[in-house]
Amino acid sequence: MTTVDYNSLIPNNVGLAEDRRLQRALESWQPKFVEWWKTLGPVAFQNNDVYLRTAVSVSQEGWANFGYVKMPEYRWGIFLADPQPDRKIGFGDHKGQDVWQEVPGEYRSDLRRLIVVQGDTEPASVEQQRALCLTAPSLYDLRNLFQVNVEEGRHLWAMIYLLHGYFGRDGRDEADELLLRHSGAEDNPRILGAFNEPTTDWLSFYFFTYFTDRDGKFQLASLKESAFDPLSRTCEFMLKEEAHHMFVGATGIGRVIQRTVELMKEHDTDDVSSFGGINVSVLQRYLNLHYSLSLDLFGAETSTNAANYFAAGLKGRFHEDRREDDHQLKDVTRLVPAFDQSGVVMNEAPALLALNETLRDDYIEDCAKGVERWNRTLQEVGAELRLPHVGFNRNVGVFSGKPISPDGLVVSEEKYQALRATEWLPTADDRQYIQSLMKPVLTPGKMANWISAPATGVHAKPIDYEYVRA
């Protein structure tokens, strides 16, 4: 098991003390990061004590410590999962060879790009969510928001370490750029469009952490398969923390649904807005939006870049080792969706080119599990939520801009634009109403009226624990 140096300025288990050049470079970068955090991190509570978990090891048990800390003083560190002895490359043209401990020259540019794009999403989500702390529905939720935020910050550190440690001057320049791009900035926005929209309310935050952080899970799981071992080990540990982010989304939406059902039963009505609840129809429209935006993050249905990354051993498939094929896919095909004059059709394509679609399929299957759980609660009132058709509201790939309804029907452009604005996506009235609910509740144990209490507290603490101290 690798040893964690928790006494240094930057906690790590990568032997920074033995690489003085790298240590100095990272210690020089740290003040820039802290300044970014203070400037573009949460807009309030920076000086409050928050009950947070902090990574202190990479073991299966006891890897995190829980305690009060002020967020700017959080011990962001660099943690790689323990190496696997004699690990071999599991896919692509180099399958069966030893994994790489250094970056092969021929893949330097592609690897750097993959790391930069992943790294760019981490601070972007913090920037998107920075004002949410002003309207938290409870101290429990406020603490969970901050936990997500600091761990996104730590995930940025994970990518910064790789850039500084393995990519020389180019990597250092890219690391600086990760703090210079800002979510929504006109002149220097974040790389991916989904990370340039502000998260203005908690309902959007829950759907974001359910759907968009779940995209992060699948991207990290694919990079975990990489032949570049430091990247693989970095992503393996990041997945531990990512699980909590999706938990926040899944349980957050579940608690909103629980409260909606309670109000529907109490008042015998489908419209609970007059009682301070959120209607199922509004939940469906928010789901449609965040799900469709997240589908775009997987890219086009067929991609030469994805094929090249796979063949080179840079990025595999989700659970690559569990797949029963040759892990090279040179003579394998699969069906991919397409759009022509007859509507949505399925065409055959080389599986190697269709890796984005394969990963998107895995993601969709995973998303559906949470919807099934939410629907068990909604069954009490005869309602349900549904994932919309994969072609709905898409801006990337073969469905980009196509007039496809949530049910998968091709409709006229006029009908599509009209219903998209009034029935299928959040309306101006929806957003105004949701915003009207966003009132902070900061009394320990108390919840906003539109959301139910969680089943349990954090780390065996009671629900009414003072998760954020005044």
Secondary structure, DSSP 8 states (H G I E B T S, - for coil): ----B-SSSS-BSS-GGG-HHHHHHHHHHHHHHHHHHHHHS-SS-TTSEEEEEEE---SSSS-EEEEEEEGGG----B------TT-B--SSTTTTSB-BSS--GGGHHHHHHHHHHHHHHHHHHHHHTTTGGGG-SSHHHHHHHHHHHHHHHHHHHHHHHHHHHHSHHHHHHHHHHHHH--TT-SSS--SSGGGSS---SHHHHHHIIIIIHHHHHHHHHHHHT-SBHHHHHHHHHHHHHHHHHHHHHHHHHHHHHHHHHHHHHHHT-S--GGGT---HHHHHHHHHHHHHHHHHTT--SS-HHHHHHHHHTSS--TTGGG--S-SS-TT-EEEEEEEETTEEEEEEEETTTTHHHHHHHHHHHHHHHHHHHHHHHHGGGT-------TTTT--SSTTTT--B-TTS-B--HHHHHHHIIIIIS--HHHHHHHHHH-----STT---TTS---SS-STT--TTS-SB--
